[in-house]
Amino acid sequence: MVEVTFGHLEASDLKQAASLVGRAFRDNPVTIAANHRGPYRRIRGAEGTLGIGLGMLEGPQLVARRGGWIVGVCGAAPPGTCRLPLSKSVRLIPGALAGGPGTVVRMMRFLNQSEKHDPEEPHWHLGPVAVEPALQGMSVGSQLLERFCEGMDEMGDLAYLDTDKPENVRFYGRFGFVVVEQDEIIGIPYWFMRREPRE
């Protein structure tokens, strides 16, 4: 278990957090499907789109730090804010262009298809959740999720997420998330999960 401290993402942290998210999502199936180029371009594409998206999330975002460096990120969109209006979606395009024009097209298709699965009732949309690759499997993600879920329980709020990795389904299941739908998005199997607040 790696010892970390927890706090909120500051505006001055966004570049470092975006870089972390890019490295963590480099080999995710959807990142590979959206960006057919090599690992470096996938990092840049994920860093651009997910990092910019992280900066657009409203409310405080949770981070884990070790030695002054961000080693984990737990982003979540508060109720009513996870469906990006067109004015915000277009702000993701410059980051996606790091992967080439085809990446932009696939990213917009992904956003359009995934939003159709969002619950109608108020919910927190979890993501991105990312841990420095060298520290994955050392409880950083678990500690972030514990804090996130404690907050959901205190507020009595529903949490929701989508993931493209079956191992993530098992991971989130440990925190009370259950699969409510499965679908293919841009040709990738996707799982949609929700978590009711615990009393």
N, C-alpha and C positions, 0 to 999 in steps of 0.2 A: 504494500500500500504506500503510495506516494503522498507525503504531507504537502498540502496546498492551503492557501488562504483564499477566501472568497470575497468578492465585492461586486460592484456594478461597473459595467462598461462605460468608460468616459469617452468623450469625443476625441481626445488625444490618443486613445487606444485603438481607434478604428482600423488604422493601417496594419498594426500588428495582429489584430483579431482577424482581419480579412486574409492576411497571409497564412495564418494558422488554418482557417477554414479551407483555403485552397489546397494546402498540403493534405489535410485530413480527408477531403472529398476527391482527391486525385483519381483513385481507382474505384470509386463507386460506379455501379452499372450505368446509372443515368448520366454521370459525367462522361463516361466513355461513349455512350450512345449519342450524347449531344455534341461532343467534340471528338471527331475521328482522328485527331492529330496525336502527337506523342505526349508523354507524361508532362513535360514542361508546359506545353500549351494547355493541357487539361488543368494544371495547377492555376495558370493565369486566368483561364476561363472561369473556373469555380471561384477563384479569388475575386474576380471582377463582379460576377453576378451575385453570388451568395454574400460576399463582403459588402457590396453596395446595399443589398437587401437587408443585411444585418443593421446597417446604419439607418435604414428607413423605418425600422421597427419602433413603435411608440412604447413609452414606459421604460423602466430600468431593465437592462439585460444582464444576466448573471455571468460572471467569469471566474475562473480559477487561476491563481497565480502561484508561481514557484520562483523564488529568487528574483522577484520583480518582473518576471516575464509571464505573459498570458499563455497558459498551457491547456486551457479548456474554455469553451464558450457554450452557453445555453441560452439561445435566443427564443423568444416567444412573442407572437403578435397578440395583443389584448383583444377582448371581444369586440367584434365589429370592424376590425382593421386588417384582417388577413387577406381579403380579396382586394388586390391592388387595382386602383383605377388606372385607366390608360395613361394618365399624366405621370403616374409613378412607374408603371411598367416600362415605359420608354427610357427611364433613367437607368435601367439594367442593360440596355443595348450596348453602350460603349464598353462595358466590361465583357460582355459576351463576344464582342468583335475580336477579342484577343484569340479566340478559337476559330475565327473565320466567319464569313457571312452565313454559312450553313448552320453554325451554332446558334445564331440569332433566331433563325426560323424555327429550329427545333426547340429552343428555349421558350419561345412564344407559344408554340403548340403545347409544350409541357404545362405551362401556366394555365392555359385555357382548359386543358383536359383535367388537371388535378383539382382546380377550383370547383368543378362540378360535383366533387365528392364531399366538399365541406359540409358539416352539419348546419342545419338552418338555425338551431338554437344558439344562444350566445356561448362562446367557447374561447379558450386560449389555444392558439395554433402553435404548437411546439416546433422549433427548428429555426435556424440550423443548430444542431448539437454537434460539437466537434472537439476532439482531443488531439493534442500533439501526437503524431504517429509513433514516436519513440516511447511515449508513455501510455499508449493504449493497452488495456488489460491490467492496469495498475490502480484501478478504482477511482480515477479522476472523474470519469463519466458517471459512475455510480453516485459519487458524492454530489455532483451537480444535479442529477435527477432526484436524489433524496431531498435536496433543498427546494427544487422546483415543485415537487409533489407536496411537500409540507405547506408551501404557499397556496397551492390549489385547495388543499384541505382546509386551511384556515379561512379562506375566502368562500369556500363552498362552491367552487367553480369547476366546470367541465373542461378537460384538456383533450386535445386531438392532435394527431400527427399522421404523416405518411412517410413510408420508407421503402427503399428499393433493395434492401438486404435482408434475407431470411434470418441471419444471426441477430439483426437488430430487433426483429419481431420477438425473439426470445428475450433479449435484453430488456426491452420496454415492458414485456409481460411481467417481469420481476417487480415492476413498480405499479402494477395494476392496470396497465393498458391492455385492451382486448381488441382483436381484429374484428372489424365490422363489415369490411368490404375488401375485395381483391379485384384488380383490373390490370390491364396493360396500358402503359403510357409511353409514347414514342417507342413502342416495341419492347419495353422493359416491364417485367412483373412488378407490381406495386401493391403494398399492403397499407390499409387505412385503419387506424387504431384510435380508440377513445378511452378515456379514463374518467369515471364518475368520482366525485369527491368522497372521501371517507370521513365518517363522523368521529 
